[in-house]
Amino acid sequence: MQDTIRVAVVGISGYTGAELARLLAAHPRFELTMATSRDNEGRPLQELFPELRDTGQGELVVSAPDTEDIAARCDLAFLAVPNGAAMEMAALLLDKGIKVVDLSADFRLRENKTYTYWYGMEHTRSELLQEAVYGLPELYADRIAKARLVANPGCYPTSAILGLYPALAEGMIHPEGLILDSKSGASGAGKKLKPDFLFCEIENDFRPYGLGGVHRHTPEIEQELSGVAGKDLTVSFNPHLLPVDRGIISTMYADAAMGASLDDIAAAYSSRYRDTGWIRVLPQGEIPRLSSVRGSMYCDIGIIQDRRSGKMIFVSAIDNLCRGASGQALANANLMLGLDMGAGLGPRVV
């Protein structure tokens, strides 16, 4: 019998923590041995998430976060905590030999000054920014497998980077003038009470927010796409709130490079993503939809060309909680611990 690998979810009560608990319940090797939440200390998990009854982890009692306790009881920790809260905790756990997958933004940006500008706080563990590996498996699986600290990507960046990566890598679109128009379900805003995200506020509504180059995912998208393109680039990133609970649709506009046809670009996507497992390049003319990726690790990509303007249009669809957060974190943990990347993450559309 293979040894059990002990894991902790720090910040279990949020949407990403709940999604991690759901996924871990079916994992063949990982055992959730510690779940933390300051607000729910002392409660069994099945009180927070009744769906976890009879899964083997429903009776696990939630505890307060303590790095000494985590290090004694776990081999890897998922940090599903707010921005700013992960940096010190991650450093302390790393010092104790515990691998860390951080689902906050604390280690996604490589430059301290960039983090400070966009998140309004000083990074107290900036020495770890260059060590942290950006956790997008399709691009960085080899590095993730050797890492002790992985920065789990944001949900919007996941959809945008996967949607544009082959075209930029092959030089088939111009990196200048990229427009990214993304729409997310309300769970992307987190679980804290915010009047703008109450059911009566979002139902029968659809609205943009964070326009004008101010959304915090902008530098993350630019950092990773610049690396793919081999030059610094600037994007116009425009998020919107959908009246649904989960899912992201990103529609991206670019100018085709000289000589790059729709057929050429579609072939490049099929070639790049042929063996990735979770990325499905749809037949020409088919457009992704949220219902096809819900609760799964799939990223569906459609490629269209505006026959009048010639603009290339790339559409990607992901589930923001699974592919855009917790499922991706689990894939990264699998790689870090020498397991198959897809362990516990089979096809799941719910």
Helices and strands as residue ranges (DSSP letters): E 5-10, H 15-24, E 30-36, H 45-48, G 50-52, H 67-73, E 76-79, H 86-95, E 99-102, H 112-119, G 126-128, E 133-134, H 137-145, E 149-151, H 155-169, E 178-184, G 186-189, G 195-197, H 199-202, E 207-208, H 218-229, E 235-241, E 248-254, H 262-273, E 279-281, G 290-292, E 299-305, E 312-318, I 322-326, H 327-336
